[in-house]
Amino acid sequence: MSDDLLKKVISHSKEYGFVFPSSEIYDGLSAAYDYGQLGSELKNNIKQYWWTAMVRMHENIVGIDSSIFMHPTTWKASGHVDAFNDPLIDNKDSKKRYRADVLIEDYVAKIEAKITKDVVKAAKRFGDAFDEAQFRSTNGRIVERQAQIDDILRRFKEAMDTEDLPAVKTLIEDLQIADPDSGSRNWTDVRQFNLMFKTELGAVSGDSGIIYLRPETAQGIFVNYLNVQKSGRMKLPFGIAQIGKAFRNEIIARQFIFRMREFEQMEMQFFVKPGTQEEWYEYWKQARLKWHQALGFGDGKHRFHDHIKLAHYAEAAADIEFDFPMGFKELEGIHSRTDFDLRQHEEHSGRKLRYFDPETQESYVPFVVETSIGLDRMFLATLSAAYAEETLEDGSQRTVLNIPAPLAPVKAAVLPLIKKDGLPEKAREILTMLQMDHNVQYDEKDAIGRRYRRQDAIGTPLCITVDHDTLTDQAVTIRDRDTMQQERVAIADLVARVNEKVGMTQLFAAS
Ligand code: GAP
């Protein structure tokens, strides 16, 4: 895995209509991207997989679609006005701006990489007899490095918990962290930077008209807790899910669609009886991991990472990290948010946001376990895991996107072998038959081999070829993207065969 893969994914995305730089004719806008004709299909399929798993498959989870603009007090109550900050630091020589926490995390990651290298080497040397846990706890160099990591993280956590920004700067200086760009160690003080975008409402100007673009979709769920609970007669535990845009004025937005200022989240707030939150937190960690693993990206592509620095609302938090081309990074967060948000909204709105428990005859504020995944990150995870350059048996090359078939932007391509003799007409009949259920392409240009390559490059799981025999035997040849095997299938069986290959049901059978 490397930056090289990321570069290939970026250029492939542009060439085939997955992702374009935003407003490119004006030289683009930093960290803003547009999803193209295939990108928006892939994005929709990811959303559908999430929505089906979270909402449709759970009787006690419902979905909403709340507005991006919310009453400004929402963000005071939620703590975002006061606490949704990143510590930033500037390099005085290069004039580049960094997140202080990211500089420290990157430093730690380098030590971790050295440990991993030693472990891999030892595993090779000792073979089956290798006991990783024992090696990690007894090897002098690893123990020393781990102690160094623990010390850095302890100092960092202490400084952040007490909002001691000079201590964060001292840590950066003690570790002699240099500007990754220029190598300079000439740093400014660390400052807090609020990540919310502000704008003005209608004709009202001044402080009273200030409104924020939501930095998370979750608050739209919290403020609707009672509306949904009452109108849907929901009983605890129950969940509210939503997919929508979120905005953050990130200090550095980079790595393609990994970190953007405008992005999309898929979030679910699960309301539970106080005291049961730990059990639900564990439940959702495992359920969400299974959802990822069902896509079959391979063992070892996901791992949990417990947060060192908890967000202002959380009592426990873990990330599901994915092995992106840039290494393991956060893909999804699972957060135990206590009753913080609902209580804050009670206090600031003066409205009761309680649940009357018919069993205990008590009224209380529910606790919340949240699952929150970035749709754009999931898109990048899918594309980077799917991208492959292969050398085939005959020595030729193909670039293929091994996108899980149910998520593929185009599910099948219908290809008449030649452009005459009634084959295009027959092919279009088949196209119409499949189009109602799936996104299917018709392609009659170029030799069949080139058409296969074009479909491989966009990840189409099935190519359906119509030839002269089709007109008499009412059958077509199906070519599978992954095995490249070809098979004759009766047109009468085609719908069932396509459904079997690309249907979402298989993802649920696997999970
Ligand atoms: N409601 C909780 C919340 O927003 P978060 O960890 O800040 O938690 C959740 O964000 C997810 O949103 C992340 O795991 C990530 O996938 C995605 N995300 C956050 N900031 C992002 C950004 N700037 N660009 C793209 N995705 C982002």
Boltz pocket constraint, residues with backbone or C-beta under 6 A from the ligand:
constraints:
  - pocket:
      binder: B
      contacts: [[A, 215], [A, 216], [A, 217], [A, 218], [A, 248], [A, 250], [A, 257], [A, 258], [A, 259], [A, 260], [A, 261], [A, 262], [A, 263], [A, 264], [A, 265], [A, 267], [A, 330], [A, 331], [A, 332], [A, 333], [A, 370], [A, 372], [A, 373], [A, 374], [A, 375], [A, 376], [A, 377]]
      max_distance: 6.0
